[in-house]
Every structure is written in structure tokens, then in C-alpha cells.
Amino acid sequence: MGKLRVGIVGCGGIATQKHMPSLRANADLNEITAFCDILEERAVKAKADFGTPDAKVYTDYHDLVNDPDVDVVHVCTPNVAHCPITVSALEAGRHVMCEKPMAHTAADAQKMIDAWKKSGKKFTIGYQNRLRDDTQTLHASCEAGELGEIYFAKAHALRRRAVPTWGVFLNKELQGGGPLIDIGTHALDITLWMMNNYEPLSVSGQVFYKLGRLKDTPAGNVFGSWDPETYEVEDSAFGLIKMKNGAVIYLEASWALNILKSIEASTTLCGTRAGAELHHGGSYPKDELIYNTVEHNQLMEKTVSPGGAVDFFKGSVPAESVREQRQWLEAILNDTEPLVKPEQAFVVTQILEGIYKSAETGKEVFF
């Protein structure tokens, strides 16, 4: 097989800033041959910036997924559209990468799983944070049993004041929620992956609609001010997840919260042999991986040593999004499994939905 032919559905920020540049960085494996957006001018611009000279432009995703010159479809739309586009693409015989989260409801995620199993095609979800150096290193430690049994964990996705004020992020109907479903999903994915535990028993949680709807408090927001009248989603959310084996995960997510330190796509793991923490984003300009353990009857902390420079030579490591695309494209070409499996992403969606339901009903939600 030659280069894979990729079609992009949704040519907004996540496509132009993550998917398209990362695909172009792997130009030896793919070329982008089709673009679709409900705003035609956005698709036209994306073609000019990233497409082949003869790439096609569509405003209806049905036309793109049925284009015989497309092998792979990337779904980069608001959350509510993930399911119908993914299902249509799989039914049309295309491989699919869908941006996170898998879907805004577990019912839609189940439809995507069902369509994938019938299709015989590859399917994955865009959790690129698994491809960072620190997460890869910690995952290797977990797989080797160096932390022992991980029975308590925290999934961190906290921003102090960084509400995304563009696109449809504040639209509950199109997104399904706010920071919990947007950035909490990354932290939860990393934590479950480290624990290799995808069997939740129950969740309880609470979400808050506080700072986003205040009219008399200055926002102080990294991305500029927002309109409280159109701020429909939660500005923070918290959940306690009990697993069937007795393990517990505490998940915290916010776009706006009166805290000092921000942290995203991070996790704290407590095992029977050792513990570990990932610090990423927000208040951490550089990723930190810290192990804590006991050696020779002394409490010890270990961190990753920074790489040294070599005179006259420069080195660089591809960004996690570039690595994400490469392993995905190679999984298709080599008929191997992608790093992020649909069944795993489905559990993430189930848990997130459970936290929202628990907050709405005031009751613990059982699976």
C-alpha cells in the first residue's frame, strides 16, 4: 500500500493546530486529499494550507466519507457530532480517528463501538497525551510492576482561569459539558491507562456553575472575557470513581477555579511498592515525573534526569501529536492495534457521563 489518503471532517482549531500539522509531519505515510466543514471557506483554507493540489472540498460529511479517494477519516468536530460522522465513515469502509472524547454520551459511544466491530476497520480516539515522554516512561514502570498494586489515584485537570472563549466550548448542547468532558477526559484516560483498570463499579460527583455565570466579577481569563449569558457548561467538576477491584480514583477538572497552581493531563498514582506523580501544563513549564519510594529504610524521591547537550549537534524529539499520528498511520499500514483502543475510550465516556448524572441526581451511579 502507498500513502494513506486522509479526509478531515471539521476544519476548526483542533484540526488546524493538531491533526493537519501532525499529518504533514508524517508526509511519508499519508496525504490529505479531502476537507469538509459546514463553513466552506474554512475547508478551502485548510486545503490551501495542508492539502494536495487536487484535494476535494465538501460541506456535507456524507460526501467525504463516501469519497473513494479517502482511506482514513479524521473527525474533528464538536462532541455531539462525533457519533454520526464516525458511524457513517466506518459503514463506508473507512478507518477512523475521532478526537476526544469519544462521544458526549455513553449511548452514542456504544453506537460507535458497534459500527467499528462490524466494519473490520481501524478505529481510535485522539488521546495524544499518552505519547508524551513522561507518560510513556511512567506507563513502562507500571507495566513492569514497579509501583505494585495501584489502589488509589488522582486525575488532575485544573485550570485557574483558562476558559476557552472561541468555538462552541461554552455550548452545552454541542459539547455535552465543560472542563470535565474537555480536559478531564485526558487526565482520566492517562490514569486508567496507567492502572490498566477499565472496570468501574460506581461514580459519585458534583459539578459547579459558579464563576462562569458571575456578572460582577472580572474574569482575569487567559483567553479573554466571556459572556455570562452564554456560559452554559460547568466551570468545575469533581468525581470519585470506585473500581470493581476496590481501587479508587479522584478526578478533578476546572476551566475556572480559585486555586494557585494549574495542572492538566496529569496523574498521581499510589501503589503498594511505590508512588508516582506526573505534572504537566498550567503551572509546570516543563513536564515532571516524580517517583516516591523507600530505599535502605529511607524515603526517596526520583526524577528524570534532563538530557545533556552535545557540542556541534542538535537533537529534537517529535511532539506527542506527531508521534500519535505516526503510530496511528502505521497501525493501519501494518495491521496492528493503535495505542488508544476504542474499548478503553468507551469506559472514559461512561465514567464522565456517570459523574454528570450523579451531580444531577445527587446519587451514586452504578455501572
C-alpha positions as CSV (number, residue, x, y, z in Angstrom):
1,M,0.0,0.0,0.0
2,G,1.2,3.5,-0.8
3,K,0.4,6.6,1.2
4,L,-2.8,6.6,3.1
5,R,-5.3,9.2,1.8
6,V,-6.8,11.2,4.7
7,G,-10.0,13.2,4.8
8,I,-10.7,15.8,7.5
9,V,-14.2,16.5,8.8
10,G,-14.2,19.7,10.8
11,C,-11.5,22.3,9.9
12,G,-11.5,24.3,13.1
13,G,-8.9,24.8,15.7
14,I,-8.1,21.2,16.7
15,A,-7.8,20.2,13.1
16,T,-5.6,23.1,12.0
17,Q,-3.4,23.1,15.2
18,K,-3.1,19.4,15.9
19,H,-4.3,17.0,13.2
20,M,-3.2,18.6,10.0
21,P,0.3,19.8,11.1
22,S,1.0,16.3,12.6
23,L,-0.2,14.5,9.5
24,R,2.0,16.8,7.4
25,A,5.0,15.9,9.7
26,N,4.3,12.3,8.7
27,A,4.1,13.0,4.9
28,D,5.9,9.8,4.1
29,L,2.9,7.9,5.3
30,N,-0.1,10.0,4.2
31,E,-1.5,12.9,2.2
32,I,-4.7,14.9,3.0
33,T,-7.0,14.5,0.0
34,A,-10.3,15.9,1.3
35,F,-11.6,18.5,3.6
36,C,-15.1,19.1,5.0
37,D,-16.6,21.9,7.1
38,I,-20.0,23.4,7.3
39,L,-18.2,26.7,6.6
40,E,-16.9,26.2,3.1
41,E,-14.3,28.9,3.4
42,R,-12.6,27.1,6.3
43,A,-12.3,23.9,4.3
44,V,-11.0,25.9,1.3
45,K,-8.3,27.5,3.5
46,A,-7.4,24.1,5.1
47,K,-6.9,22.7,1.6
48,A,-4.6,25.6,0.6
49,D,-2.6,25.1,3.8
50,F,-2.4,21.4,4.1
51,G,-4.0,19.6,1.1
52,T,-2.8,18.0,-2.1
53,P,-3.3,20.2,-5.2
54,D,-6.3,18.2,-6.3
55,A,-7.8,17.8,-2.8
56,K,-11.6,18.0,-2.6
57,V,-13.6,20.4,-0.5
58,Y,-17.0,19.4,0.9
59,T,-19.6,20.9,3.2
60,D,-21.5,17.6,3.8
61,Y,-19.6,14.9,5.6
62,H,-21.5,12.2,3.9
63,D,-19.8,13.2,0.6
64,L,-16.4,13.0,2.2
65,V,-16.8,9.6,3.9
66,N,-18.1,8.1,0.7
67,D,-15.3,9.6,-1.4
68,P,-13.4,6.6,-3.0
69,D,-10.2,8.7,-2.8
70,V,-10.3,8.7,1.0
71,D,-8.9,5.8,3.1
72,V,-8.9,7.4,6.6
73,V,-11.3,9.9,8.1
74,H,-10.4,12.2,11.0
75,V,-13.4,13.5,13.0
76,C,-12.5,17.0,14.4
77,T,-16.0,18.4,15.1
78,P,-17.9,19.4,18.3
79,N,-18.5,16.4,20.6
80,V,-22.2,15.9,19.7
81,A,-21.2,15.2,16.0
82,H,-18.6,12.6,16.8
83,C,-21.0,9.6,16.7
84,P,-22.9,10.1,13.5
85,I,-19.8,11.0,11.5
86,T,-17.8,8.2,12.9
87,V,-20.5,5.6,12.3
88,S,-21.1,6.8,8.7
89,A,-17.3,6.7,8.0
90,L,-17.0,3.1,9.4
91,E,-20.0,2.0,7.5
92,A,-18.5,3.4,4.3
93,G,-15.4,1.3,4.9
94,R,-13.0,4.0,6.2
95,H,-10.6,3.8,9.1
96,V,-11.4,6.5,11.7
97,M,-9.6,8.6,14.2
98,C,-12.0,10.6,16.3
99,E,-11.0,13.5,18.5
100,K,-11.5,13.1,22.2
101,P,-13.8,12.5,23.9
102,M,-15.2,9.5,22.1
103,A,-18.8,10.9,22.4
104,H,-20.8,13.1,24.7
105,T,-23.0,10.2,25.8
106,A,-22.3,6.5,26.5
107,A,-25.2,5.6,24.2
108,D,-23.5,7.3,21.3
109,A,-20.2,5.8,22.2
110,Q,-21.8,2.3,22.1
111,K,-23.1,3.0,18.6
112,M,-19.5,3.8,17.5
113,I,-18.2,0.6,19.1
114,D,-20.9,-1.4,17.3
115,A,-20.2,0.2,14.0
116,W,-16.4,-0.4,14.4
117,K,-16.8,-4.1,15.3
118,K,-18.9,-4.6,12.1
119,S,-16.6,-2.7,9.9
120,G,-13.3,-4.6,10.2
121,K,-11.5,-1.2,10.1
122,K,-9.2,0.6,12.5
123,F,-10.7,3.0,15.0
124,T,-9.0,5.1,17.6
125,I,-9.6,8.2,19.8
126,G,-7.3,11.3,20.0
127,Y,-5.7,10.9,23.4
128,Q,-2.3,12.2,22.4
129,N,-1.0,12.7,25.9
130,R,-0.2,9.0,26.1
131,L,2.6,9.7,23.7
132,R,4.5,12.2,25.9
133,D,7.9,11.2,27.2
134,D,6.8,11.3,30.8
135,T,3.6,9.3,30.3
136,Q,5.5,6.7,28.2
137,T,8.1,6.3,30.9
138,L,5.6,6.0,33.8
139,H,3.5,3.5,31.8
140,A,6.6,1.3,31.3
141,S,7.1,1.4,35.1
142,C,3.5,0.4,35.7
143,E,3.7,-2.4,33.2
144,A,6.8,-3.7,34.9
145,G,5.1,-3.7,38.3
146,E,7.4,-1.2,39.8
147,L,4.6,0.6,41.7
148,G,3.0,-2.7,42.8
149,E,-0.8,-2.7,43.0
150,I,-2.2,0.8,42.3
151,Y,-5.1,1.2,44.6
152,F,-5.5,5.0,44.8
153,A,-5.1,7.6,42.1
154,K,-5.9,11.2,41.3
155,A,-6.6,12.5,37.8
156,H,-5.7,16.2,37.5
157,A,-7.1,18.7,35.0
158,L,-7.3,22.0,36.8
159,R,-7.0,25.5,35.3
160,R,-7.1,28.6,37.4
161,R,-8.6,30.9,34.7
162,A,-8.3,29.5,31.2
163,V,-11.8,29.2,29.8
164,P,-11.7,28.6,26.0
165,T,-13.8,31.5,24.7
166,W,-13.7,30.5,21.0
167,G,-15.7,28.0,19.0
168,V,-18.6,26.1,20.8
169,F,-16.8,25.2,24.0
170,L,-19.5,27.0,26.2
171,N,-22.4,25.4,24.3
172,K,-23.7,22.6,26.3
173,E,-25.9,21.2,23.5
174,L,-23.0,20.8,21.1
175,Q,-20.3,19.8,23.6
176,G,-22.2,17.9,26.3
177,G,-20.3,19.7,29.1
178,G,-17.4,21.9,30.1
179,P,-14.0,21.1,31.6
180,L,-14.9,17.6,32.8
181,I,-15.6,16.3,29.3
182,D,-13.0,18.6,27.6
183,I,-9.8,18.3,29.7
184,G,-10.9,15.9,32.5
185,T,-11.1,13.3,29.8
186,H,-7.4,13.4,29.2
187,A,-6.5,13.1,32.9
188,L,-8.9,10.2,33.3
189,D,-7.6,8.4,30.2
190,I,-4.0,8.6,31.4
191,T,-4.9,7.4,34.9
192,L,-6.9,4.4,33.7
193,W,-4.2,3.5,31.2
194,M,-1.5,3.6,34.0
195,M,-3.6,1.4,36.2
196,N,-4.7,-0.9,33.3
197,N,-8.1,-0.9,35.0
198,Y,-11.2,-0.5,32.9
199,E,-13.8,-1.9,35.2
200,P,-15.6,0.8,37.1
201,L,-18.1,-0.1,39.8
202,S,-19.7,3.3,40.6
203,V,-19.1,7.0,40.5
204,S,-20.3,10.0,42.5
205,G,-19.7,13.6,41.7
206,Q,-20.5,17.2,41.7
207,V,-20.3,19.9,39.1
208,F,-20.4,23.7,39.7
209,Y,-21.8,26.5,37.7
210,K,-20.3,29.4,39.7
211,L,-17.6,31.6,38.2
212,G,-18.7,31.3,34.6
213,R,-22.0,32.9,35.3
214,L,-20.9,35.7,37.7
215,K,-21.7,39.1,36.2
216,D,-19.9,41.3,38.8
217,T,-16.5,39.6,38.9
218,P,-13.7,40.3,36.5
219,A,-12.8,37.2,34.6
220,G,-9.0,37.6,34.5
221,N,-9.1,34.9,31.9
222,V,-6.1,33.8,29.8
223,F,-8.2,33.7,26.7
224,G,-10.1,36.9,27.3
225,S,-13.5,37.6,28.7
226,W,-16.7,35.6,28.1
227,D,-20.4,36.4,28.2
228,P,-22.0,35.0,31.3
229,E,-25.3,34.8,29.5
230,T,-24.0,32.3,27.0
231,Y,-21.8,30.3,29.5
232,E,-23.9,27.1,29.6
233,V,-21.5,24.5,30.9
234,E,-19.9,23.8,34.3
235,D,-16.8,25.7,35.2
236,S,-15.5,22.9,37.6
237,A,-16.3,19.3,38.3
238,F,-15.2,16.6,40.7
239,G,-15.8,12.9,40.9
240,L,-15.0,9.8,43.0
241,I,-14.7,6.6,41.0
242,K,-14.8,3.2,42.6
243,M,-13.4,0.3,40.6
244,K,-14.6,-3.3,40.9
245,N,-11.3,-4.4,42.4
246,G,-11.6,-1.9,45.2
247,A,-9.3,0.8,43.8
248,V,-10.4,4.4,43.9
249,I,-9.8,7.4,41.5
250,Y,-10.4,11.0,42.4
251,L,-11.0,13.2,39.3
252,E,-10.8,17.0,39.4
253,A,-11.4,19.3,36.4
254,S,-11.8,23.0,36.0
255,W,-11.6,25.9,33.5
256,A,-12.0,28.5,36.2
257,L,-11.3,27.8,39.9
258,N,-9.7,29.9,42.6
259,I,-6.6,27.9,43.0
260,L,-2.9,28.8,42.9
261,K,-1.5,26.0,40.7
262,S,-2.9,24.8,37.4
263,I,-2.2,21.3,36.2
264,E,-3.6,19.3,33.2
265,A,-3.4,15.8,31.7
266,S,-1.7,14.7,34.9
267,T,-2.0,11.9,37.4
268,T,-0.9,10.8,40.9
269,L,-0.6,7.1,41.5
270,C,-0.3,5.3,44.8
271,G,0.8,1.7,44.7
272,T,1.9,-0.9,47.3
273,R,5.5,-0.7,46.3
274,A,5.9,3.0,45.2
275,G,4.1,6.1,44.1
276,A,4.5,8.4,41.2
277,E,3.3,11.8,40.0
278,L,3.0,13.4,36.6
279,H,2.9,17.2,36.5
280,H,2.0,18.7,33.1
281,G,0.7,22.0,31.8
282,G,-0.5,25.1,33.6
283,S,1.9,26.0,36.4
284,Y,4.5,23.5,35.1
285,P,6.5,24.9,32.1
286,K,8.3,21.5,31.9
287,D,6.8,18.1,32.4
288,E,7.8,16.5,35.7
289,L,7.8,12.8,36.5
290,I,8.5,12.1,40.2
291,Y,8.7,8.6,41.8
292,N,8.5,8.2,45.6
293,T,9.6,5.0,47.3
294,V,11.7,3.6,50.1
295,E,15.3,2.5,49.7
296,H,17.5,1.3,52.5
297,N,15.0,2.4,55.1
298,Q,15.0,5.9,53.7
299,L,12.2,7.8,52.0
300,M,13.4,8.5,48.4
301,E,12.2,10.7,45.5
302,K,13.4,10.2,42.0
303,T,13.0,12.4,39.0
304,V,14.0,12.1,35.3
305,S,17.4,13.5,34.6
306,P,17.5,16.1,31.8
307,G,19.3,15.1,28.7
308,G,22.8,16.7,28.2
309,A,23.8,18.7,25.2
310,V,26.3,17.5,22.7
311,D,28.7,20.0,21.1
312,F,28.1,21.0,17.5
313,F,25.0,18.8,17.2
314,K,21.3,19.5,17.7
315,G,18.7,16.9,18.6
316,S,14.9,17.0,18.8
317,V,12.1,14.7,19.7
318,P,8.8,14.9,17.8
319,A,5.8,16.3,19.6
320,E,3.4,13.9,21.1
321,S,0.8,14.7,18.4
322,V,3.3,13.9,15.7
323,R,4.0,10.5,17.4
324,E,0.3,10.0,17.8
325,Q,-0.3,10.3,14.1
326,R,2.7,8.1,13.2
327,Q,1.6,5.2,15.4
328,W,-2.0,5.5,14.1
329,L,-0.9,5.5,10.4
330,E,1.5,2.6,11.0
331,A,-1.3,0.6,12.8
332,I,-3.3,0.9,9.6
333,L,-0.5,0.1,7.2
334,N,0.9,-2.8,9.3
335,D,-2.5,-4.1,10.5
336,T,-1.6,-3.7,14.2
337,E,-3.6,-2.2,17.1
338,P,-3.4,1.6,17.6
339,L,-2.3,2.7,21.1
340,V,-5.7,4.0,22.1
341,K,-8.2,1.2,21.9
342,P,-11.9,2.1,21.4
343,E,-13.0,-0.1,24.3
344,Q,-10.7,2.0,26.6
345,A,-12.1,5.3,25.4
346,F,-15.6,4.0,25.8
347,V,-15.0,3.4,29.6
348,V,-13.8,7.0,29.9
349,T,-17.0,8.3,28.3
350,Q,-19.1,6.0,30.6
351,I,-17.4,7.4,33.7
352,L,-17.7,11.1,32.7
353,E,-21.4,10.6,31.9
354,G,-21.7,8.9,35.3
355,I,-20.3,12.0,37.1
356,Y,-22.7,14.3,35.3
357,K,-25.6,12.0,36.2
358,S,-24.5,11.7,39.8
359,A,-24.3,15.5,40.1
360,E,-27.8,15.9,38.5
361,T,-29.5,13.3,40.7
362,G,-27.5,13.6,43.9
363,K,-27.0,9.9,43.9
364,E,-24.1,7.4,43.3
365,V,-24.3,5.9,39.8
366,F,-23.6,2.2,39.4
367,F,-22.4,0.5,36.2
